[in-house]
Amino acid sequence: MNEPTPQQPFKALAALQELDREVHQLRHRRGNLPEAAELKELLDADAAAERSAAEIEAGRLVLFERQSELETAISRQTKRFHDLERQMQAATNAAPRDLEAMDHELHQVLEHRSRLEDDEIALMEEMEPLEEALEASRQAHLRREEQMAALRVVGSAIVAEIDATLEERRLTREGLVGDIPETLLAQYEAIKVKVGPIGAARLIGHRCDGCSLELPAVEVDRISKLAVDVVVTCENCGRLLLRANQLA
C-alpha cells in the first residue's frame, strides 16, 4: 500500500474545489433555467391578459344589461301596438275622434319601437368588437397554456437531470473530503462562506486564479520557499493558494 504523500491533501482539495465550482454552476443553472424565465413571462402575460379581459367583460355586461332593458321596452311597445290594433278593430261604433286618437297613438308606438330597435342594433354593433376581443383573449390563453405545459415538461426534465448529477457529485464529494485533514477542510469551508463558492485557488505565476489579481514578487518568492505542507492564503482575496509543488 502506497504511503500518502504531502501533496495528497492539496490534490484532493483542488479536486474538491473543482467539484464545488461545478456544483455551484449546476445549482445556479437549476435556479435560472431559461424555461423558468419564459414560463414566468407567460404567466405574467396571462395574468395581464386576464385583467384586460375582465375589464372588457365588465364593459360587455353593462351593454348586455342595456340590451336586456331595450328588449323589454321593445316587447312592451309591441304588446301596446297589438292592443291598439285590437281596440281599433273592435271599435266599429266609436266616434271618429276616438279612432283618430287611437291611430295617432298607434303611430307613436311604432315610432318609439323603431327608435328602440335602432338603439338595440347600435348596441349590438358596439358589443361585437368586445365579443371578438374576448374570443381572441380566450384563444391566446389556450395557446399560452399549451406553451406553459410544454415548458413545464422540459423544465422538469432538466431539473431532474441536474438533481441526478448533483446527487452524483455529492457522493463524489464525500469521498474527496476523507482525504483532506479536518483543519484544512474547515478552513476551506469557512473561506467559502466569506467569499463564495471558490474557497481555494491555484497560484499561476504571480496571479491568484481565484481573484485574478497579481501578488507582489516578494510574496511569491516567499511562498515558493515554503514546504509543501504549509498552507498559505492569497493576501488579496483570502482564498487558499494551491501551489504547483502541492499539486505535482
C-alpha positions as CSV (number, residue, x, y, z in Angstrom):
1,M,0.0,0.0,0.0
2,N,1.4,3.4,-1.0
3,E,2.2,5.9,1.7
4,P,0.2,9.2,1.5
5,T,2.3,12.0,0.1
6,P,2.4,15.6,1.4
7,Q,0.7,16.6,-1.8
8,Q,-2.3,14.3,-1.4
9,P,-4.5,16.6,0.8
10,F,-3.9,19.6,-1.6
11,K,-4.6,17.5,-4.7
12,A,-7.8,16.4,-3.0
13,L,-8.6,20.0,-2.1
14,A,-8.0,21.1,-5.7
15,A,-10.4,18.3,-6.9
16,L,-12.9,19.4,-4.2
17,Q,-12.7,23.0,-5.4
18,E,-13.4,22.0,-9.0
19,L,-16.3,19.8,-7.8
20,D,-17.7,22.6,-5.7
21,R,-17.4,25.0,-8.6
22,E,-19.3,22.6,-10.8
23,V,-22.0,22.1,-8.1
24,H,-22.4,25.9,-7.8
25,Q,-22.8,26.2,-11.5
26,L,-25.4,23.4,-11.6
27,R,-27.4,25.0,-8.7
28,H,-27.2,28.3,-10.4
29,R,-28.4,26.8,-13.7
30,R,-31.2,25.0,-11.8
31,G,-32.4,28.2,-10.3
32,N,-32.1,30.2,-13.5
33,L,-33.5,28.0,-16.2
34,P,-34.4,29.8,-19.4
35,E,-37.6,27.7,-19.4
36,A,-38.5,29.0,-16.0
37,A,-37.9,32.6,-17.1
38,E,-40.0,32.1,-20.2
39,L,-42.7,30.4,-18.1
40,K,-42.8,33.4,-15.7
41,E,-43.1,35.7,-18.7
42,L,-46.1,33.7,-20.0
43,L,-47.7,33.6,-16.5
44,D,-47.3,37.4,-16.3
45,A,-48.7,37.9,-19.7
46,D,-51.6,35.6,-18.9
47,A,-52.3,37.5,-15.7
48,A,-52.2,40.8,-17.6
49,A,-54.5,39.4,-20.3
50,E,-56.9,38.1,-17.7
51,R,-57.1,41.6,-16.1
52,S,-57.7,43.1,-19.5
53,A,-60.3,40.5,-20.4
54,A,-62.1,41.2,-17.0
55,E,-62.3,44.9,-17.9
56,I,-63.7,44.1,-21.4
57,E,-66.2,41.6,-19.8
58,A,-67.3,44.3,-17.4
59,G,-68.0,46.6,-20.3
60,R,-69.8,43.9,-22.2
61,L,-72.0,43.2,-19.2
62,V,-73.0,46.8,-19.0
63,L,-74.0,46.7,-22.7
64,F,-75.7,43.4,-22.2
65,E,-77.8,44.8,-19.4
66,R,-78.7,47.8,-21.6
67,Q,-79.7,45.4,-24.4
68,S,-81.9,43.5,-22.0
69,E,-83.6,46.7,-21.0
70,L,-84.2,47.6,-24.6
71,E,-85.6,44.2,-25.4
72,T,-88.1,44.6,-22.5
73,A,-89.1,48.0,-23.7
74,I,-89.5,46.8,-27.3
75,S,-91.6,43.9,-26.0
76,R,-93.8,46.4,-24.2
77,Q,-94.2,48.6,-27.2
78,T,-95.1,45.6,-29.4
79,K,-97.7,44.5,-26.9
80,R,-99.2,48.0,-26.8
81,F,-99.2,48.1,-30.6
82,H,-101.2,44.8,-30.8
83,D,-103.6,46.0,-28.0
84,L,-104.3,49.2,-30.0
85,E,-104.9,47.2,-33.2
86,R,-107.4,45.0,-31.4
87,Q,-109.1,48.0,-29.9
88,M,-109.4,49.7,-33.3
89,Q,-110.8,46.6,-34.9
90,A,-113.4,46.2,-32.1
91,A,-114.4,49.9,-32.1
92,T,-116.7,49.7,-35.0
93,N,-119.1,52.2,-33.5
94,A,-116.5,54.5,-32.0
95,A,-116.5,58.2,-32.7
96,P,-114.1,59.4,-35.4
97,R,-112.2,61.5,-32.8
98,D,-111.6,58.3,-30.7
99,L,-110.4,56.3,-33.7
100,E,-108.1,59.2,-34.7
101,A,-106.6,59.3,-31.2
102,M,-106.0,55.5,-31.2
103,D,-104.4,55.7,-34.7
104,H,-102.2,58.6,-33.6
105,E,-101.1,56.6,-30.5
106,L,-100.5,53.5,-32.7
107,H,-98.1,55.5,-34.9
108,Q,-96.4,56.9,-31.9
109,V,-95.9,53.4,-30.5
110,L,-94.5,52.2,-33.9
111,E,-92.0,55.2,-34.0
112,H,-90.9,54.6,-30.4
113,R,-90.4,50.9,-31.1
114,S,-88.4,51.7,-34.2
115,R,-86.1,54.0,-32.2
116,L,-85.7,51.3,-29.6
117,E,-84.8,48.8,-32.3
118,D,-82.3,51.2,-33.8
119,D,-80.7,51.6,-30.4
120,E,-80.5,47.8,-30.0
121,I,-78.8,47.4,-33.3
122,A,-76.3,50.1,-32.4
123,L,-75.7,48.4,-29.1
124,M,-75.1,45.1,-30.8
125,E,-72.6,46.7,-33.1
126,E,-70.9,48.2,-30.1
127,M,-70.8,44.8,-28.4
128,E,-69.4,43.0,-31.4
129,P,-65.7,44.1,-31.1
130,L,-65.9,43.3,-27.4
131,E,-67.0,39.8,-28.1
132,E,-64.3,39.4,-30.7
133,A,-61.7,40.7,-28.2
134,L,-62.9,38.3,-25.6
135,E,-62.7,35.4,-28.0
136,A,-59.2,36.4,-29.1
137,S,-58.2,36.6,-25.5
138,R,-59.6,33.1,-24.8
139,Q,-57.7,31.7,-27.8
140,A,-54.5,33.4,-26.7
141,H,-54.9,32.0,-23.2
142,L,-55.2,28.5,-24.7
143,R,-52.1,29.0,-26.7
144,R,-50.2,30.2,-23.7
145,E,-51.5,27.2,-21.7
146,E,-50.0,24.9,-24.3
147,Q,-46.7,26.7,-24.3
148,M,-46.6,26.6,-20.5
149,A,-47.4,22.9,-20.3
150,A,-44.5,22.2,-22.8
151,L,-42.1,24.4,-20.8
152,R,-43.0,22.6,-17.6
153,V,-42.3,19.3,-19.1
154,V,-38.9,20.4,-20.5
155,G,-38.1,22.3,-17.3
156,S,-39.0,19.3,-15.1
157,A,-36.8,17.0,-17.2
158,I,-33.8,19.4,-17.0
159,V,-34.3,19.8,-13.2
160,A,-34.4,16.0,-12.8
161,E,-31.2,15.6,-14.8
162,I,-29.5,18.3,-12.7
163,D,-30.7,16.8,-9.5
164,A,-29.3,13.4,-10.5
165,T,-26.0,15.0,-11.4
166,L,-25.9,16.9,-8.0
167,E,-26.5,13.6,-6.2
168,E,-23.6,12.0,-8.0
169,R,-21.4,14.9,-7.2
170,R,-22.5,14.8,-3.5
171,L,-21.3,11.2,-3.3
172,T,-18.0,12.0,-5.1
173,R,-17.5,14.9,-2.6
174,E,-18.0,12.6,0.4
175,G,-15.1,10.5,-1.0
176,L,-12.9,13.6,-1.5
177,V,-13.3,15.2,1.9
178,G,-12.0,12.0,3.5
179,D,-8.6,12.7,2.0
180,I,-8.4,16.3,3.4
181,P,-7.4,17.0,7.1
182,E,-10.2,18.4,9.2
183,T,-8.4,21.6,10.0
184,L,-7.7,22.3,6.3
185,L,-11.2,21.3,5.3
186,A,-12.7,23.6,8.0
187,Q,-10.5,26.5,6.8
188,Y,-11.7,25.9,3.2
189,E,-15.3,25.8,4.2
190,A,-15.0,29.0,6.3
191,I,-13.4,30.8,3.4
192,K,-16.2,29.7,1.1
193,V,-18.8,31.2,3.5
194,K,-17.0,34.6,3.2
195,V,-16.0,34.7,-0.5
196,G,-18.4,32.4,-2.2
197,P,-18.1,29.1,-4.0
198,I,-14.4,29.4,-4.7
199,G,-12.6,28.8,-1.4
200,A,-9.3,27.6,-2.9
201,A,-7.4,28.8,-6.0
202,R,-4.3,28.0,-7.9
203,L,-1.3,30.2,-7.9
204,I,-0.4,30.6,-11.5
205,G,2.8,32.6,-11.9
206,H,2.2,35.7,-9.8
207,R,-1.6,35.6,-10.2
208,C,-4.2,34.1,-7.9
209,D,-6.7,32.1,-10.0
210,G,-9.5,33.0,-7.6
211,C,-9.4,36.8,-7.7
212,S,-7.3,37.1,-10.8
213,L,-5.0,39.7,-9.0
214,E,-1.2,39.7,-9.1
215,L,0.7,39.0,-5.9
216,P,3.8,41.0,-5.2
217,A,7.0,39.4,-6.4
218,V,8.4,39.4,-2.9
219,E,5.3,37.5,-1.6
220,V,5.5,35.0,-4.5
221,D,9.2,34.4,-3.8
222,R,8.4,33.8,-0.1
223,I,5.7,31.3,-0.9
224,S,7.9,29.4,-3.3
225,K,10.4,28.7,-0.5
226,L,7.7,27.2,1.8
227,A,7.4,23.5,2.5
228,V,4.8,21.6,0.6
229,D,2.6,21.0,3.6
230,V,2.5,24.7,4.6
231,V,-0.9,26.3,4.0
232,V,-1.0,29.8,2.6
233,T,-3.7,32.2,1.6
234,C,-4.0,35.0,-1.1
235,E,-3.3,38.3,0.6
236,N,-5.8,39.9,-1.8
237,C,-8.9,37.7,-1.5
238,G,-8.1,35.4,1.4
239,R,-8.5,32.2,-0.6
240,L,-6.3,29.2,0.0
241,L,-3.5,29.2,-2.5
242,L,-2.6,25.9,-4.1
243,R,0.9,25.9,-5.4
244,A,2.5,23.9,-8.2
245,N,4.6,21.9,-5.8
246,Q,1.5,20.9,-3.9
247,L,-0.2,19.6,-7.0
248,A,2.7,17.8,-8.5
